[in-house]
Amino acid sequence: GMASFWGIGIYSPQFARAAVISVICFMLGLACGRVLSLFVDGSASPLLLIYLGLEIVMAALGVLVLRSIE
């Protein structure tokens, strides 16, 4: 699955850019779903808010990595 592709991206420079882009999209997708859930369901537990923050941070780190390999 996706984790295998990300692992290949670590060791294969030809797939690194695509792997990083997929990580960014994956993390932003999770974060958008969590934000939508906040609007629909109301407040969330502190743990879910921590997850939201981590997903946003991971997406931002992905953007930084993408800039460094281009």
MARMARLO-500178 format. One record per residue (C-alpha): y, x, z; residue number from 1. Coordinates in nm, 2 decimals. Each point is the difference from the previous one (the first is absolute). Example, Ala and Ser with C-alpha at 12.3 -4.5 7.8 and 13.67 -1.06 7.14 Angstrom:
PT; yy; xx; zz; nr
PT; -0.45; 1.23; 0.78; 1
PT; 0.34; 0.14; -0.07; 2
END
This chain:
PT; yy; xx; zz; nr
PT; 0.00; 0.00; 0.00; 1
PT; 0.36; 0.09; 0.06; 2
PT; -0.08; 0.26; 0.27; 3
PT; -0.23; 0.18; -0.24; 4
PT; 0.28; 0.01; -0.26; 5
PT; 0.24; 0.13; 0.26; 6
PT; -0.25; 0.27; 0.10; 7
PT; -0.03; 0.10; -0.37; 8
PT; 0.38; 0.02; -0.02; 9
PT; 0.00; 0.25; 0.28; 10
PT; -0.22; 0.25; -0.18; 11
PT; 0.09; -0.08; -0.36; 12
PT; 0.36; 0.06; -0.11; 13
PT; -0.04; -0.22; -0.31; 14
PT; -0.06; -0.30; 0.23; 15
PT; 0.24; 0.09; 0.28; 16
PT; 0.30; -0.19; -0.14; 17
PT; -0.19; -0.32; -0.06; 18
PT; -0.17; 0.02; 0.34; 19
PT; 0.33; 0.04; 0.18; 20
PT; 0.15; -0.29; -0.20; 21
PT; -0.30; -0.22; 0.09; 22
PT; 0.05; 0.09; 0.37; 23
PT; 0.36; -0.10; -0.01; 24
PT; -0.08; -0.33; -0.17; 25
PT; -0.28; -0.06; 0.25; 26
PT; 0.22; 0.06; 0.30; 27
PT; 0.29; -0.20; -0.13; 28
PT; -0.24; -0.28; -0.08; 29
PT; -0.13; 0.00; 0.36; 30
PT; 0.36; 0.01; 0.13; 31
PT; 0.11; -0.28; -0.22; 32
PT; -0.29; -0.22; 0.10; 33
PT; 0.08; 0.07; 0.37; 34
PT; 0.37; -0.09; -0.05; 35
PT; -0.10; -0.32; -0.18; 36
PT; -0.23; -0.08; 0.29; 37
PT; 0.29; 0.05; 0.24; 38
PT; 0.20; -0.26; -0.19; 39
PT; -0.28; -0.25; -0.03; 40
PT; -0.17; 0.04; 0.34; 41
PT; 0.30; 0.11; 0.21; 42
PT; -0.01; 0.29; 0.24; 43
PT; -0.29; 0.24; 0.01; 44
PT; -0.16; 0.21; 0.27; 45
PT; 0.15; 0.34; 0.07; 46
PT; -0.30; 0.17; -0.15; 47
PT; 0.05; -0.17; -0.34; 48
PT; 0.37; 0.10; 0.01; 49
PT; -0.12; 0.36; 0.06; 50
PT; -0.23; -0.03; -0.30; 51
PT; 0.29; -0.13; -0.21; 52
PT; 0.21; 0.30; 0.10; 53
PT; -0.28; 0.24; -0.08; 54
PT; -0.06; -0.16; -0.34; 55
PT; 0.37; 0.04; -0.09; 56
PT; 0.00; 0.36; 0.12; 57
PT; -0.32; 0.08; -0.20; 58
PT; 0.16; -0.14; -0.31; 59
PT; 0.31; 0.20; 0.05; 60
PT; -0.21; 0.32; 0.05; 61
PT; -0.18; -0.09; -0.32; 62
PT; 0.33; -0.01; -0.18; 63
PT; 0.09; 0.35; 0.14; 64
PT; -0.34; 0.14; -0.11; 65
PT; 0.05; -0.15; -0.34; 66
PT; 0.34; 0.16; -0.04; 67
PT; -0.15; 0.34; 0.11; 68
PT; -0.28; -0.01; -0.27; 69
PT; 0.22; -0.10; -0.29; 70
END
